[in-house]
């Protein structure tokens, strides 16, 4: 993947979008189905050649970039601190994952199986989402720190909602891996907010 600020912005926006949707599922029990499909798209793009290919249609990228701009404090927007906490934990988990070749191999194997299953159903079909959720449980959920999702128990105890949350967390880690591959670092995220915000604006207009 090409290392550029623009690609870093697109990748980290994918992470933020996933975390925002996790918060919505946990608090409200539902999300926009189109945005859910967009958020899951990257996990099926295992060998994509470009960042734009990973995130699919331009509308998907723009929605995620809008979320990132809000999280970076653009205009009068208010940062979603709960989603930010989820993102911080996933960024930490990605570092742990990179040290575990066994888990990375298991992830790739599981994602390839999910791709084949998606071809028979759809990316957001309950069976496919359940497979992604199981894969998250078998790999990333074994690492620490665990992502502690807060919300309404009546939603989180619903198997379908719980699977969707785990699938989104898996997709979030996919974006963190891509962000690193594009040259993203924690220091750049902390100290380079203004440059990242400008890159997000420019990418949104592509």
Secondary structure, DSSP 8 states (H G I E B T S, - for coil): ----HHHHHHHHHHHHHHHHHHHHHHHHS---HHHHHHHHHGGG-TT-SSHHHHH-SHHHHHHHHHHHHHHTT-TT----HHHHHHHHHHHHHHHHHHT-HHHHHHHHHHHHHHHHHHHHS-TT-HHHHHHHHHHHHHTGGGSSS-----S-HHHHTSHHHHHHHHHHHHHHHHHHHHHHHTT--HHHHHH-HHHHHHHHHHHHT-
